[in-house]
Each structure stands twice: as structure tokens, then as C-alpha cells.
Amino acid sequence: MHLYAGCHPPLNKKKKKKMTIHSRDKVKPKLADRVLRGRTMESVQEFFHGLELDNRTAALLTGAACGVGALVVLVRKFSSHQEAEKKIQRARKRRTESLQRAEQAVLQYKESHPMTDPSLILTLSLSELTKQLQEGSLRPEDVFYSYLEKTINVNKKLNCCTGILLESFDQLKTVGSNKDGLLYGVPVSIKENFAYKNHDSSCGVIIKLEQPAQQDCVLVEVLKRQGAIPFVKTNLPQGLLNYDCSNPIYGQTVNPHNLQKTSGGSSGGEGALIGGGGSLLGLGSDIGGSIRIPASFCGICGFKPTAGRLSVQGVSPIYRGQKSVLSSPGPMAKDVDSLVLCMQALLCDHMFTLDPTVPPVPFNEQMYKSSKPLRIGYLESDGYTQPSPSMARGIREVKALLEQAGHTLVPYTPLRIRYTATELMMKGILADGATTLLQKLEGGPLDPCLTSQVFPYFLPNWLKKTLSFLLKPLFPRGSEALSATCGVGSVPGLWKQHAAVEDYIQETIADWRRCNIDVLLCPVIGPAYNFLYPGKLTCCAAYTLIYNLLTFPAGVVPVSTVTAEDEEELRHYKGLYQDYWDRLFKQAVSGGEGLPVAVQCVALPWQDELCLRFMKEVEQLVKQSRK
């Protein structure tokens, strides 16, 4: 006699295979377990009756067997929970120890170098810093320990770091031999999902803890070759597919401008650390705004290159194989010049050699330095989510500055945004009905920032479709989004979805050419949200997610701050649909006076340098207008 954990008698191979497919594709893992347990009593009763026992004996044995089975399940779940807690505690201990060792190293350095003034170093821009380092008027050690001390202090306030890379102390000793590098002696922060040898890239999930990288990712190798010193890893949301910044391992990262607001995500640790002054330059990754949204929330610059322009080898996604909406690594910094210098450093022969799948296209100086007037498309609203008053005002003010500078501004509207948001973007990312994402979240607690977002993913498809039908008259956007979480349903469905994405990219490029526009000025979500709202408002990510779908380069530049007038106007905000999401958005951005306001700049694929040139022009015009 064989009794399984759920009290099932053995299944023949054919039946077992069928059950596995049903539990994965139709019900989702946790609900599948519940369904299987619901069939337990009947299965075991049949087994004991098959032994020709009387009803009372069979019932007693059935109850006992299921009781034992239930106990085994509980013990296993308790054991799994205990193991997850131990993993979390060990990860936190590693982080604490690295921060303590770094703090001790800073104290020792300051004792032996009393004349060093960190405050002067921390005020330098990246271009000024690299110039002084290469001239020899600044020593890499002084710069390194100045930023290390600042990072430790910023982290105490914002909880933005997942650990100091203690190997950076050894690299600091040898960095002098690479004085020709474009980033010689520059401390650089990296998002937690960038592989660094002997360190985890957990993506904020317990299942990926204690699997240290065997080697550095390509971009970290290139940074080191260019003389940079990666010195700290930064926080991200559980599972990456969220624009908050919290996970059960390292906790919530908060905004440097307001501790009651989120820093954004998924590169939220980078946004907070740079915005708080603890890093001059960082690397993030972006699958739907994950560089641009935290840049907007934290008042810094961020750039998502064309998909494929920079190597993604060793940059961990939460799951691999999704090809409809592509992720891009990219730089984050306080100004556009820093983004440009980072791109110049990364787009080098060393990267092209390490990763031959990246087109060997170096940085195009001529395109970046061009000063010819541009024909610029612009939009205040994407037609899917009404912007906050500060978002719309930012676009209007920058539009006026660009027109005064001699550029031509023409109105632009994204094609079929409502269809695109659900059928191409959401259905592309969740093509498998979120099965793989849910598997990655197993083995540990679910972070509060994700609860509202992933709850529908656990529902069986028949129930999602039924609820979608019932919701349609009252909440059409929510109805369509819920239906999209069912995924594509089959391999032919996936191919059809991929073809639709390809068609949409070509249609959008043709539309740009009809409008005769060089670049696009558009909103980015802002100001920074109150906690827990990003998971409830995935619809708003369409402002940035669309350019991952299109593979267009896009960047964010801070241009203003939220005013009292913006807050007063927000009181009258109704939204385009006046539905549940519109009400939530109003709540999410409320209380934002004084927070940064940004705009988004976009160009066609492989015209990254034009996008950066456009960003630089916006940055300069805004600075001049303030003077």
C-alpha cells in the first residue's frame, strides 16, 4: 500500500501525466493542490473498499490515512516555511556583515587620511570627477571611501542596498594600472540582479537565494575594464515585475525626497541611492519602466537603450524565454552627461568581444553632438490613464521651451493604446498565464507590494474569464486586463501574439514617418506614489512599457517639482474612465508637493544617441529657464 502526502493511491502514468497538465495549466499551483486534496477522501475510500472492508472500518481507516496525510502536508509546509526564514535570515546577516565591515574600513581610512574632505568630492559631477582622477588631482581611494561612507549613511535612511561588494577593496588596490579607462576610479552601484561573482542575484525571491554567480556579468566586466569599481548592490521588488521596491528578504526601499513614498521600481534601490547622493552612477534594468519610473520618482536621469544595444548576459530576469516585451540594462545618474559617458564606456570592443550577439556599434558621437532643429512629437496623455496635473504641466512647460529654442512640436497619439496595453504588453509578459512567475514566488512569503497584483494570477482561467465578462459593463479596463492574465493559451497563440507585436512595431514606425517626427516627448509616471499602490495600478505602466514593446530607446529627465497648485488641481481629478483605477491613481500620487516631476524622451530603434541628445537639450533648457 502506498499513501502519498495528499492521501492519493498510486496513479498510472497516463493518468498522472494528465493530472499534471491540468494542475499547471488550468488551476495554478496552490489552487491545484486544494483541488487535489478535495478528491482525496473519495480516492482513499475507494482504495479501502477495494480491500472489501466494511463501511465503518473503511471510514475509520480513511479518516486516519487522510489525517496522517494532512499532517505530512502541514509538516512539509512548516518545514518549507522554516527553511525560507533561515535563508532570509542568512541573507540579511550577510548584508549586515558587509555593511559593518565597510563602515569599519571607512573609519580606518579616515583615521589614516585626516586631510581628505569627502564633501568636496561628493559635490563633483561625474565628468568633473573623472577629469580630476585622470589628472591625478584626486586619488581613487579618497573618492571610493567618500562614496562608501555616504552610501552607508544613505542606506540607514532609505534601506536601498542589499550588500557591499567587499571584493571592491581588492580592486581598489589594482585600479591604478587602468588609468586609461573612461571610468577610471569611479565607484559604481549595480542593481541586485546583475551577476557579480560569488554574490546572489535573487531578484527578491527566496527560491533564487544562495545561488551565487559563478562569474561577473558582461557589463560588470566591462565596467572593471574601464576602470570603474562596482562597490554595492541595490534593492528591487520581489520578482522584478512591479514598480515598487520591496521584497521579503531586504524590505522596503523609501524615497530620498519623502520617506513616506516609494522610490519606484524595479531599479528602485538604484534610484534611491543615486537620488540620496550615495552613488554617482549606477546600472539598472528596464522591462516596463524599471529604470525610468524610479528615475522619475527619485529626481534623477535614467536611460533605457534599444533592446539588444547592451549585453544582457548575466543580468537575471525573474524568468527567461519571454520575447514579446524585452528588457534592457541601462545607466542611471544625476545628469545626462553621466549617462552618455557610461554608454560611451560600455559600447566598446571589450563588450562586443565578450558578447558577440551584441551588434558591434560604438557610440555615435556625430549623432549625439548634432545641433540641427528637431521635429518633435508630443503628448500629454497616452489615452489610457489620465496624467496627474504635474505630469501634464511638465510636458507643457518643456514643449514651450523646445519651441522657443527653434524646434517644431507636433501633437502625437500612440496607436490603439487600450488594445496594446492588454493584448500585446500584458499578455506578452504573462503569455503562460503567469505560471512561471508563480513558481518563482513559491517557497517564501509574498511581499505586500505584490499581493494585489498577483492575486488574480492564482485564479483558474475559467473563473478569470467569467469575472472578466461580469466586470465588462462596470470596469472595462479591469475586465480586459483580467482576461489578458489568462495568457495566450497555446503555442500557435504565442506565435500569433509575437506576429501582432512585430506588426505593431512596424505600424508605429510608419506612423512616426507619416508625422515626420524625429523624437517623441511624453509623460512618465509621477510624482512618487504612496506605498503599496504600484501593484494595484499596473495600468499606469503603459506610459513606459509601450517603449519596451516597441524596443525604442527612452530616457527620463527631471524638469520640475510638484506645486501646491498641482495638488489643488489633483483634488478635482476624475480620470479618463472615472473607474476604480482612476480613483486609486488619485490616491497614489496625493501628498506629493515638492516631489520631482520628469518627462520622457523617446527615439526610434538604434538611435540611442539621438535620444540622449534630446534628453540633454531638455536638461539644458530647463536649467536655463530656472536661471
C-alpha positions as CSV (number, residue, x, y, z in Angstrom):
1,M,0.0,0.0,0.0
2,H,1.3,3.4,-0.9
3,L,0.0,6.6,0.7
4,Y,1.1,9.9,-0.9
5,A,1.3,13.2,1.1
6,G,-2.2,14.1,-0.1
7,C,-3.6,10.6,0.5
8,H,-3.7,9.6,-3.2
9,P,-3.3,6.0,-4.2
10,P,-0.8,5.5,-7.0
11,L,-1.8,6.8,-10.4
12,N,-0.9,5.1,-13.6
13,K,1.5,7.0,-15.8
14,K,-1.1,8.1,-18.3
15,K,-3.5,9.5,-15.6
16,K,-0.6,11.1,-13.7
17,K,0.5,13.0,-16.8
18,K,-3.0,14.3,-17.5
19,M,-3.3,15.4,-13.8
20,T,0.0,17.3,-14.0
21,I,-1.1,19.3,-17.1
22,H,-4.5,20.1,-15.6
23,S,-3.0,21.3,-12.3
24,R,-0.4,23.6,-14.1
25,D,-2.5,25.0,-17.0
26,K,-6.0,25.2,-15.7
27,V,-5.9,25.9,-12.0
28,K,-2.5,27.3,-10.9
29,P,-0.2,25.6,-8.4
30,K,-1.7,26.4,-5.0
31,L,-5.3,26.1,-6.1
32,A,-4.4,22.9,-7.9
33,D,-3.2,21.5,-4.5
34,R,-6.5,22.4,-3.0
35,V,-8.5,20.7,-5.8
36,L,-6.4,17.5,-5.5
37,R,-6.9,17.5,-1.7
38,G,-10.7,17.8,-2.3
39,R,-10.6,14.5,-4.2
40,T,-8.6,12.7,-1.5
41,M,-11.4,11.3,0.7
42,E,-13.2,9.7,-2.3
43,S,-9.9,8.2,-3.7
44,V,-8.9,6.7,-0.4
45,Q,-12.4,5.4,0.4
46,E,-12.4,3.6,-2.9
47,F,-9.0,2.1,-2.1
48,F,-10.2,0.6,1.3
49,H,-13.5,-0.5,-0.1
50,G,-11.5,-2.3,-2.7
51,L,-10.0,-4.4,0.1
52,E,-13.6,-5.5,0.9
53,L,-13.6,-3.8,4.4
54,D,-16.9,-2.9,6.0
55,N,-18.1,0.7,5.7
56,R,-17.3,1.7,9.3
57,T,-13.8,0.2,9.2
58,A,-13.2,1.8,5.8
59,A,-14.3,5.2,7.1
60,L,-12.1,5.0,10.2
61,L,-9.1,4.0,8.1
62,T,-9.8,6.6,5.5
63,G,-10.0,9.3,8.2
64,A,-6.8,8.1,9.8
65,A,-5.0,7.9,6.5
66,C,-6.1,11.4,5.4
67,G,-5.3,12.8,8.9
68,V,-1.8,11.4,8.5
69,G,-1.5,12.7,5.0
70,A,-2.7,16.2,6.1
71,L,-0.2,16.1,9.0
72,V,2.6,15.3,6.5
73,V,1.5,18.2,4.3
74,L,1.5,20.6,7.3
75,V,4.9,19.3,8.4
76,R,6.3,19.8,4.9
77,K,4.8,23.3,4.7
78,F,6.1,24.2,8.1
79,S,9.5,22.8,7.2
80,S,9.5,24.8,3.9
81,H,8.5,28.0,5.8
82,Q,11.2,27.4,8.4
83,E,13.8,26.9,5.6
84,A,12.7,30.1,3.8
85,E,13.0,32.0,7.1
86,K,16.5,30.6,7.6
87,K,17.5,31.6,4.1
88,I,16.1,35.1,4.7
89,Q,18.0,35.5,8.0
90,R,21.2,34.3,6.4
91,A,20.9,36.8,3.5
92,R,20.2,39.6,6.0
93,K,23.2,38.6,8.1
94,R,25.4,38.7,5.0
95,R,24.2,42.2,4.2
96,T,24.7,43.4,7.8
97,E,28.2,42.0,8.0
98,S,29.2,43.6,4.7
99,L,27.9,47.0,5.8
100,Q,29.6,46.7,9.2
101,R,32.9,45.7,7.5
102,A,32.6,48.6,5.1
103,E,31.9,51.0,7.9
104,Q,34.9,49.8,9.8
105,A,37.1,50.2,6.7
106,V,35.9,53.8,6.3
107,L,36.8,54.6,9.9
108,Q,40.2,53.1,9.5
109,Y,40.8,55.1,6.2
110,K,39.7,58.3,7.7
111,E,42.0,57.9,10.7
112,S,45.0,57.4,8.4
113,H,43.9,60.2,5.9
114,P,42.6,63.0,8.1
115,M,43.1,65.7,5.4
116,T,40.6,64.2,2.9
117,D,37.4,66.3,2.6
118,P,34.5,64.0,1.4
119,S,32.1,66.8,1.0
120,L,34.1,68.4,-1.8
121,I,34.3,65.1,-3.7
122,L,30.6,64.4,-3.3
123,T,29.7,67.7,-5.0
124,L,31.6,66.9,-8.2
125,S,29.8,65.8,-11.3
126,L,30.9,62.6,-13.0
127,S,32.7,64.4,-15.8
128,E,34.5,66.7,-13.2
129,L,35.4,63.7,-11.1
130,T,36.8,61.6,-13.9
131,K,38.8,64.6,-15.1
132,Q,40.4,65.1,-11.7
133,L,41.0,61.4,-11.2
134,Q,42.8,61.1,-14.6
135,E,44.8,64.2,-14.0
136,G,45.9,62.9,-10.6
137,S,44.5,65.7,-8.5
138,L,42.2,63.2,-6.9
139,R,43.1,59.7,-5.7
140,P,40.7,56.8,-6.3
141,E,41.0,55.8,-2.6
142,D,39.7,59.2,-1.5
143,V,36.8,59.0,-3.9
144,F,36.0,55.4,-3.1
145,Y,35.8,55.9,0.7
146,S,33.9,59.1,0.4
147,Y,31.1,57.4,-1.6
148,L,31.3,54.3,0.6
149,E,30.7,56.4,3.7
150,K,27.9,58.3,2.0
151,T,26.3,55.0,0.8
152,I,26.3,53.5,4.3
153,N,24.6,56.6,5.7
154,V,22.0,56.8,2.9
155,N,21.2,53.2,3.3
156,K,20.5,53.7,7.0
157,K,17.8,56.2,6.0
158,L,16.4,54.6,2.8
159,N,17.2,50.9,3.0
160,C,18.4,50.8,-0.6
161,C,21.3,48.4,-0.5
162,T,21.4,44.6,-0.5
163,G,25.1,44.4,0.3
164,I,28.5,46.0,-0.1
165,L,30.8,44.2,-2.6
166,L,33.8,43.6,-0.4
167,E,35.8,42.5,-3.4
168,S,35.9,46.2,-4.4
169,F,38.5,46.8,-1.7
170,D,40.9,44.4,-3.5
171,Q,40.0,46.0,-6.9
172,L,40.8,49.4,-5.4
173,K,44.4,48.3,-4.8
174,T,44.9,47.5,-8.5
175,V,42.7,50.1,-10.3
176,G,45.7,52.4,-10.7
177,S,47.0,50.1,-13.5
178,N,44.0,51.0,-15.6
179,K,44.2,54.8,-15.8
180,D,43.2,54.9,-19.4
181,G,39.7,53.7,-18.7
182,L,36.8,56.1,-19.3
183,L,35.6,55.5,-15.8
184,Y,38.9,55.2,-14.0
185,G,38.5,55.2,-10.3
186,V,34.7,55.8,-10.3
187,P,32.6,53.8,-7.7
188,V,29.5,52.4,-9.5
189,S,26.4,50.8,-7.9
190,I,24.6,47.9,-9.6
191,K,21.1,46.5,-9.3
192,E,20.9,43.2,-7.3
193,N,20.0,41.2,-10.4
194,F,23.4,41.9,-12.1
195,A,25.7,38.9,-11.7
196,Y,28.8,39.6,-9.6
197,K,31.0,36.7,-8.8
198,N,30.2,34.9,-5.5
199,H,27.1,37.0,-4.9
200,D,23.4,36.2,-5.2
201,S,21.2,37.7,-7.9
202,S,18.0,36.7,-6.1
203,C,15.5,39.1,-7.9
204,G,14.0,39.4,-4.4
205,V,12.7,35.8,-4.3
206,I,13.7,33.1,-1.8
207,I,14.0,30.4,-4.4
208,K,17.0,32.2,-6.0
209,L,18.8,32.8,-2.8
210,E,22.1,31.1,-2.1
211,Q,22.9,30.5,-5.7
212,P,25.9,32.8,-6.1
213,A,27.1,33.8,-9.6
214,Q,30.0,31.9,-11.0
215,Q,31.3,34.9,-12.8
216,D,30.6,38.6,-13.3
217,C,28.0,39.6,-15.9
218,V,29.4,41.1,-19.1
219,L,28.6,44.7,-18.2
220,V,30.3,44.4,-14.8
221,E,33.4,43.0,-16.6
222,V,33.3,46.0,-19.0
223,L,32.9,48.5,-16.1
224,K,36.0,47.0,-14.5
225,R,38.0,47.1,-17.7
226,Q,37.1,50.8,-18.0
227,G,38.5,51.4,-14.5
228,A,35.2,51.6,-12.6
229,I,34.8,50.0,-9.2
230,P,31.4,48.2,-8.7
231,F,31.0,48.5,-4.9
232,V,27.4,47.9,-3.9
233,K,24.3,46.0,-4.9
234,T,20.9,47.7,-4.7
235,N,17.4,46.7,-3.8
236,L,14.5,45.7,-6.0
237,P,10.9,44.5,-5.7
238,Q,10.1,40.8,-5.3
239,G,10.0,39.2,-8.7
240,L,11.1,42.4,-10.6
241,L,7.7,42.8,-12.4
242,N,6.5,45.6,-10.2
243,Y,7.4,49.3,-9.9
244,D,7.5,49.5,-6.1
245,C,10.7,48.4,-4.3
246,S,10.1,45.9,-1.6
247,N,10.7,42.2,-1.0
248,P,10.6,39.8,1.9
249,I,14.4,39.5,2.1
250,Y,15.6,43.1,2.3
251,G,12.4,45.0,3.0
252,Q,11.0,48.3,1.6
253,T,13.2,51.0,0.0
254,V,11.9,54.5,0.5
255,N,12.1,57.7,-1.5
256,P,15.0,60.1,-0.8
257,H,12.7,63.2,-1.1
258,N,9.9,61.8,1.1
259,L,10.3,58.8,3.4
260,Q,6.5,58.2,3.2
261,K,6.8,57.5,-0.6
262,T,8.2,54.6,-2.6
263,S,11.4,55.0,-4.6
264,G,9.7,53.3,-7.6
265,G,11.0,50.1,-9.3
266,S,12.2,47.8,-10.2
267,S,15.5,49.6,-10.1
268,G,14.3,51.4,-7.0
269,G,17.4,50.8,-4.9
270,E,19.5,52.5,-7.6
271,G,17.0,55.4,-7.9
272,A,17.1,55.9,-4.1
273,L,20.8,55.6,-3.7
274,I,21.7,58.0,-6.5
275,G,18.9,60.4,-5.6
276,G,20.2,60.3,-2.0
277,G,23.8,61.1,-3.1
278,G,25.3,57.7,-2.2
279,S,26.3,56.9,-5.8
280,L,27.3,58.9,-8.8
281,L,26.5,56.3,-11.4
282,G,24.5,53.0,-11.4
283,L,23.3,50.3,-13.6
284,G,19.6,49.2,-13.7
285,S,17.4,47.1,-15.9
286,D,14.1,48.0,-17.5
287,I,11.3,45.8,-18.8
288,G,8.4,48.2,-18.4
289,G,9.9,51.4,-17.0
290,S,12.1,49.8,-14.3
291,I,14.8,52.4,-14.9
292,R,12.6,55.3,-15.9
293,I,10.0,55.1,-13.2
294,P,12.4,55.2,-10.2
295,A,14.4,57.9,-12.0
296,S,11.1,59.9,-12.2
297,F,10.2,59.2,-8.6
298,C,13.7,60.0,-7.2
299,G,14.5,63.1,-9.4
300,I,17.4,61.6,-11.4
301,C,18.1,60.7,-15.0
302,G,17.7,57.2,-16.4
303,F,18.1,55.7,-19.8
304,K,16.7,52.5,-21.4
305,P,18.7,51.8,-24.6
306,T,17.4,50.0,-27.6
307,A,16.8,46.3,-26.7
308,G,20.0,44.5,-27.7
309,R,22.3,47.5,-27.7
310,L,23.9,46.4,-24.4
311,S,24.7,42.9,-23.3
312,V,22.1,41.2,-21.1
313,Q,24.4,38.2,-20.4
314,G,24.4,37.7,-16.6
315,V,21.6,40.2,-16.0
316,S,18.9,38.0,-14.4
317,P,15.2,38.3,-15.2
318,I,12.7,36.7,-12.9
319,Y,12.1,34.1,-15.7
320,R,13.7,33.6,-19.1
321,G,12.2,32.9,-22.5
322,Q,9.6,35.8,-22.7
323,K,10.2,37.5,-26.1
324,S,7.3,39.9,-26.6
325,V,8.4,42.7,-24.2
326,L,12.2,42.9,-24.0
327,S,14.2,44.1,-21.0
328,S,17.2,46.4,-21.4
329,P,20.0,47.2,-19.0
330,G,21.0,50.9,-18.8
331,P,22.6,53.7,-16.8
332,M,21.1,55.8,-14.0
333,A,22.8,59.1,-12.8
334,K,22.1,62.6,-11.7
335,D,22.6,64.2,-15.1
336,V,22.6,63.3,-18.8
337,D,26.3,63.8,-19.3
338,S,26.9,60.9,-16.9
339,L,24.5,58.6,-18.8
340,V,26.4,59.5,-22.0
341,L,29.8,58.8,-20.5
342,C,28.6,55.4,-19.2
343,M,27.2,54.5,-22.7
344,Q,30.5,55.5,-24.3
345,A,32.4,53.3,-21.8
346,L,30.1,50.3,-22.3
347,L,29.9,50.4,-26.1
348,C,33.5,49.3,-26.5
349,D,35.3,46.5,-28.3
350,H,35.6,44.6,-25.0
351,M,31.8,44.2,-24.7
352,F,31.5,43.3,-28.3
353,T,34.1,40.6,-27.8
354,L,32.6,39.2,-24.6
355,D,29.2,39.1,-26.1
356,P,29.2,38.6,-29.9
357,T,25.4,38.7,-30.0
358,V,25.5,42.4,-29.4
359,P,25.9,44.4,-32.7
360,P,29.4,46.0,-32.7
361,V,28.0,49.5,-33.0
362,P,30.2,52.0,-31.0
363,F,28.8,55.3,-29.6
364,N,27.8,57.7,-32.4
365,E,29.4,61.0,-31.4
366,Q,28.2,62.8,-34.5
367,M,24.5,61.9,-33.9
368,Y,24.8,62.9,-30.2
369,K,26.5,66.3,-30.9
370,S,24.3,67.3,-33.8
371,S,22.5,70.6,-33.3
372,K,20.0,70.6,-36.2
373,P,16.5,71.6,-35.2
374,L,14.3,68.6,-34.4
375,R,10.7,67.8,-35.3
376,I,9.3,66.5,-32.0
377,G,6.1,64.7,-31.4
378,Y,4.5,65.3,-28.0
379,L,1.6,64.0,-26.0
380,E,0.2,65.0,-22.5
381,S,-1.9,61.8,-22.1
382,D,-1.5,58.3,-23.6
383,G,-5.3,57.9,-23.8
384,Y,-5.2,55.0,-21.3
385,T,-4.5,56.8,-18.0
386,Q,-5.1,60.5,-17.5
387,P,-1.8,62.0,-16.2
388,S,-1.5,63.7,-12.9
389,P,-1.6,67.5,-13.0
390,S,2.2,67.7,-12.5
391,M,2.9,65.2,-15.3
392,A,0.8,67.2,-17.8
393,R,2.3,70.5,-16.7
394,G,5.8,69.2,-17.1
395,I,5.1,68.3,-20.7
396,R,3.5,71.7,-21.4
397,E,6.4,73.6,-19.9
398,V,9.1,71.6,-21.8
399,K,7.1,71.9,-25.0
400,A,7.2,75.7,-24.7
401,L,10.9,75.7,-24.0
402,L,11.7,73.5,-27.0
403,E,9.6,75.7,-29.3
404,Q,11.4,78.8,-28.1
405,A,14.7,77.0,-28.9
406,G,13.6,76.6,-32.5
407,H,12.3,73.1,-32.6
408,T,9.0,72.1,-34.2
409,L,6.4,70.4,-31.9
410,V,3.5,68.4,-33.3
411,P,0.8,66.5,-31.5
412,Y,1.1,62.7,-31.4
413,T,-1.2,59.9,-30.3
414,P,0.0,56.3,-29.7
415,L,-1.8,53.8,-31.9
416,R,-4.6,51.6,-30.3
417,I,-3.2,52.1,-26.8
418,R,-6.0,50.2,-25.0
419,Y,-5.7,47.2,-27.1
420,T,-1.9,47.3,-27.0
421,A,-1.8,47.6,-23.2
422,T,-3.6,44.4,-22.6
423,E,-3.3,42.2,-25.7
424,L,0.3,43.0,-26.5
425,M,2.0,44.2,-23.4
426,M,0.3,42.4,-20.5
427,K,-0.5,39.2,-22.5
428,G,3.1,39.2,-23.8
429,I,4.7,39.3,-20.3
430,L,2.2,36.8,-18.9
431,A,1.9,34.6,-22.0
432,D,2.0,31.5,-19.9
433,G,-0.8,32.8,-17.7
434,A,1.7,33.8,-15.0
435,T,2.5,30.1,-14.2
436,T,6.3,30.6,-14.3
437,L,6.1,33.8,-12.2
438,L,4.1,32.0,-9.5
439,Q,6.6,29.1,-9.5
440,K,9.4,31.6,-8.8
441,L,7.4,33.1,-5.9
442,E,7.0,29.7,-4.2
443,G,8.9,28.8,-1.1
444,G,8.5,32.0,0.8
445,P,6.2,34.8,1.8
446,L,4.5,37.1,-0.7
447,D,5.5,40.8,-0.2
448,P,2.6,43.2,0.4
449,C,3.7,45.3,-2.6
450,L,2.8,42.3,-4.8
451,T,-0.4,40.9,-3.2
452,S,-3.0,42.9,-5.1
453,Q,-1.1,42.4,-8.4
454,V,-0.7,38.7,-8.3
455,F,-3.9,37.6,-6.6
456,P,-5.8,37.3,-9.9
457,Y,-2.9,35.1,-11.3
458,F,-3.9,32.3,-8.9
459,L,-7.4,32.1,-10.2
460,P,-8.3,29.4,-12.8
461,N,-8.8,30.6,-16.3
462,W,-12.5,29.7,-16.4
463,L,-13.1,31.9,-13.3
464,K,-11.0,34.8,-14.7
465,K,-13.0,34.7,-18.0
466,T,-16.3,34.6,-16.1
467,L,-15.3,37.5,-13.8
468,S,-14.0,39.4,-16.9
469,F,-17.4,39.0,-18.6
470,L,-19.2,40.2,-15.4
471,L,-16.9,43.2,-15.0
472,K,-17.0,44.4,-18.6
473,P,-20.0,46.8,-18.2
474,L,-18.8,48.4,-14.9
475,F,-15.0,48.3,-15.3
476,P,-13.9,47.7,-18.9
477,R,-10.2,48.3,-18.4
478,G,-10.1,45.9,-15.5
479,S,-12.1,43.3,-17.4
480,E,-9.7,43.4,-20.3
481,A,-6.6,43.2,-18.0
482,L,-8.1,40.2,-16.1
483,S,-8.7,38.4,-19.4
484,A,-5.1,39.1,-20.5
485,T,-3.7,37.3,-17.4
486,C,-5.0,34.1,-18.9
487,G,-2.1,34.2,-21.3
488,V,-2.0,33.1,-25.0
489,G,-3.3,29.6,-24.4
490,S,-1.2,27.6,-26.9
491,V,2.0,27.7,-29.0
492,P,0.0,28.8,-32.1
493,G,-1.4,31.5,-29.8
494,L,2.1,32.6,-28.8
495,W,3.2,32.8,-32.4
496,K,0.1,34.9,-33.3
497,Q,0.9,37.2,-30.4
498,H,4.6,37.6,-31.5
499,A,3.4,38.4,-35.0
500,A,1.0,41.0,-33.6
501,V,3.9,42.7,-31.7
502,E,6.0,42.7,-34.9
503,D,3.1,44.3,-36.8
504,Y,2.6,46.9,-34.1
505,I,6.3,47.9,-34.2
506,Q,6.2,48.4,-38.0
507,E,2.9,50.3,-37.8
508,T,4.3,52.7,-35.2
509,I,7.4,53.3,-37.2
510,A,5.3,54.0,-40.3
511,D,3.1,56.4,-38.2
512,W,6.2,58.3,-37.0
513,R,7.3,58.7,-40.6
514,R,3.8,59.9,-41.6
515,C,4.0,62.5,-38.9
516,N,7.6,63.2,-39.9
517,I,8.9,63.3,-36.3
518,D,12.5,62.6,-35.2
519,V,11.8,62.1,-31.5
520,L,8.9,62.0,-29.0
521,L,8.3,64.0,-25.8
522,C,5.8,62.2,-23.5
523,P,4.9,61.8,-19.8
524,V,6.4,59.4,-17.3
525,I,4.5,58.3,-14.2
526,G,4.8,60.7,-11.3
527,P,5.1,62.0,-8.8
528,A,6.3,59.2,-6.4
529,Y,3.5,57.0,-5.2
530,N,2.3,56.3,-1.7
531,F,3.3,52.8,-0.5
532,L,1.5,49.7,-2.0
533,Y,-0.1,51.4,-4.9
534,P,2.1,50.3,-7.8
535,G,0.8,46.7,-7.5
536,K,-2.7,48.0,-7.7
537,L,-2.1,50.2,-10.7
538,T,-0.3,48.2,-13.4
539,C,-2.3,50.1,-16.0
540,C,-0.2,53.2,-15.4
541,A,3.0,51.4,-16.5
542,A,1.7,51.7,-20.1
543,Y,3.4,55.1,-20.3
544,T,6.8,53.4,-20.2
545,L,6.0,49.8,-21.0
546,I,5.0,50.6,-24.6
547,Y,8.6,51.5,-25.5
548,N,9.9,48.2,-24.3
549,L,7.3,46.5,-26.5
550,L,8.4,48.7,-29.4
551,T,12.1,48.3,-28.5
552,F,12.6,52.1,-28.8
553,P,15.3,53.8,-26.7
554,A,13.8,56.0,-24.0
555,G,15.1,58.2,-21.2
556,V,13.8,60.3,-18.3
557,V,14.9,63.8,-17.3
558,P,13.7,65.7,-14.1
559,V,12.2,69.1,-15.1
560,S,10.2,70.4,-12.1
561,T,8.7,69.7,-8.7
562,V,5.1,69.3,-7.7
563,T,3.5,72.6,-6.7
564,A,0.6,73.5,-4.3
565,E,-1.4,74.4,-7.4
566,D,-0.8,70.8,-8.8
567,E,-2.1,69.4,-5.5
568,E,-5.1,71.6,-5.6
569,E,-5.9,70.6,-9.2
570,L,-5.5,66.9,-8.2
571,R,-8.4,67.3,-5.9
572,H,-10.6,67.7,-9.0
573,Y,-9.0,64.7,-10.8
574,K,-11.6,62.3,-12.3
575,G,-9.6,60.3,-14.8
576,L,-10.5,59.3,-18.4
577,Y,-12.7,56.4,-17.3
578,Q,-13.8,57.6,-13.8
579,D,-13.4,54.0,-12.7
580,Y,-11.7,52.2,-9.8
581,W,-8.1,52.6,-11.3
582,D,-8.7,56.3,-11.7
583,R,-9.7,56.7,-8.1
584,L,-6.6,54.6,-7.0
585,F,-4.3,56.8,-9.1
586,K,-5.5,59.9,-7.4
587,Q,-4.8,58.4,-4.0
588,A,-1.4,57.1,-5.1
589,V,0.0,60.5,-6.1
590,S,-1.6,62.6,-3.5
591,G,0.6,64.4,-1.0
592,G,3.3,64.9,-3.5
593,E,4.1,68.6,-3.1
594,G,7.8,69.2,-3.5
595,L,8.5,65.8,-5.2
596,P,10.3,65.6,-8.5
597,V,8.5,65.8,-11.9
598,A,10.1,64.3,-15.0
599,V,9.4,63.9,-18.7
600,Q,10.2,61.0,-21.0
601,C,12.2,61.3,-24.3
602,V,12.0,58.6,-27.0
603,A,13.6,57.9,-30.3
604,L,13.5,55.2,-33.0
605,P,15.5,51.9,-32.5
606,W,19.3,52.2,-32.7
607,Q,19.1,56.0,-32.4
608,D,20.1,55.9,-28.8
609,E,22.5,58.8,-29.3
610,L,19.7,61.0,-30.7
611,C,17.5,60.1,-27.7
612,L,20.4,61.2,-25.4
613,R,21.0,64.4,-27.4
614,F,17.2,65.2,-27.0
615,M,17.4,64.5,-23.2
616,K,20.5,66.7,-22.9
617,E,18.7,69.5,-24.7
618,V,15.7,69.3,-22.4
619,E,18.0,69.3,-19.4
620,Q,19.9,72.4,-20.6
621,L,16.7,74.3,-21.5
622,V,15.2,73.6,-18.1
623,K,18.4,74.7,-16.3
624,Q,18.5,77.9,-18.3
625,S,14.8,78.6,-17.6
626,R,15.4,78.3,-13.9
627,K,18.2,80.9,-14.1
